[in-house]
Amino acid sequence: MLPNNIPFSAKAFLSVVVAAFFLWLILRIIKHLVPNMLKRSSQKAGFLRYYPVVEIIIGVIFLTYAIDYLSNSNPMIAFGLFLIALVIALWISWYYSKRYFLGIISWHYVQATW
């Protein structure tokens, strides 16, 4: 339950959730529709290779606008969303940096044993 002195706009929060759902739905439709429309397999492979990057960029842009939009209604929600985004970014960067460095270490180990 929220204290009485914190303003909370349910309309702003619900509008961001609905916009996020429709954005997700549009991106899913594009992901399944465009490869079927492409004729050559090289075009399909290129689309499927770079589409996740486009999704991430669109997601970051949407998250930035959502935080800005929600910060107008309640700074506490904006700060919470920022913390969630920061934790997710740190978790993803930790995962990929760990895989990267383990790949370097294992590659040097393979070269040293030959």
C-alpha positions in Angstrom: 0.0 0.0 0.0 1.3 3.4 -0.9 1.6 6.2 1.6 -0.8 9.1 1.1 2.0 11.7 0.4 3.4 9.9 -2.7 1.5 10.9 -5.8 0.9 7.9 -8.1 -0.6 8.1 -11.5 -2.2 4.8 -12.5 -3.1 6.2 -15.9 0.5 7.0 -16.7 1.7 3.6 -15.6 -1.0 1.7 -17.4 -0.4 3.7 -20.6 3.3 2.7 -20.5 2.4 -0.9 -19.9 -0.1 -0.9 -22.8 2.4 0.8 -25.1 5.1 -1.7 -24.1 2.7 -4.6 -24.9 1.8 -3.2 -28.3 5.5 -2.5 -29.1 6.3 -6.1 -28.1 3.4 -7.4 -30.3 4.5 -5.4 -33.3 8.1 -6.6 -33.0 7.0 -10.2 -32.7 4.8 -9.8 -35.8 7.7 -8.3 -37.8 10.1 -11.0 -36.6 7.8 -13.8 -38.0 6.4 -12.0 -41.0 9.5 -10.5 -42.7 11.5 -13.7 -43.0 8.6 -15.3 -44.8 8.5 -12.4 -47.3 12.2 -12.5 -48.1 13.1 -14.7 -51.1 16.8 -15.4 -50.8 18.2 -17.3 -47.8 21.0 -14.8 -47.5 18.5 -12.0 -46.9 16.7 -14.1 -44.3 19.9 -14.9 -42.5 20.9 -11.2 -42.5 17.6 -10.2 -41.2 17.6 -12.8 -38.4 21.2 -11.9 -37.5 20.6 -8.2 -37.1 17.0 -8.1 -35.9 17.9 -8.7 -32.2 20.2 -5.6 -32.4 17.3 -3.5 -33.7 15.0 -4.9 -31.0 17.5 -3.9 -28.3 17.9 -0.4 -29.7 14.1 0.0 -29.9 13.8 -1.3 -26.4 16.4 1.1 -25.0 14.7 4.0 -26.7 11.3 3.0 -25.4 12.7 2.5 -21.9 14.2 6.0 -22.0 11.0 7.6 -23.1 9.0 5.5 -20.5 11.2 6.6 -17.7 10.9 10.2 -18.8 7.2 10.0 -19.1 6.8 8.4 -15.7 9.1 10.8 -14.1 6.6 13.6 -14.8 4.0 11.7 -12.8 6.1 10.3 -10.0 9.9 10.6 -9.5 9.9 7.5 -7.3 8.6 5.2 -10.2 11.2 6.7 -12.5 14.0 6.1 -10.1 12.8 2.5 -9.6 12.7 1.9 -13.3 16.1 3.3 -13.7 17.4 1.0 -11.0 15.8 -2.0 -12.7 17.2 -1.0 -16.1 20.7 -0.6 -14.5 20.6 -4.0 -12.8 19.5 -5.7 -16.0 22.3 -3.9 -18.0 24.9 -4.9 -15.4 23.6 -8.5 -15.4 23.8 -8.7 -19.2 27.2 -7.1 -19.4 28.5 -9.5 -16.6 27.2 -12.5 -18.6 28.8 -11.5 -21.9 32.1 -10.2 -20.4 32.4 -13.5 -18.5 31.8 -15.5 -21.7 34.3 -13.3 -23.5 37.1 -13.7 -21.0 36.5 -17.4 -20.6 36.8 -17.7 -24.4 40.1 -15.9 -24.3 41.4 -18.1 -21.5 40.3 -21.3 -23.1 41.7 -20.3 -26.5 45.1 -19.6 -25.0 44.9 -22.9 -23.2 44.2 -24.7 -26.5 47.1 -23.0 -28.2 49.5 -23.8 -25.3 48.7 -27.5 -25.4 49.3 -27.9 -29.1 
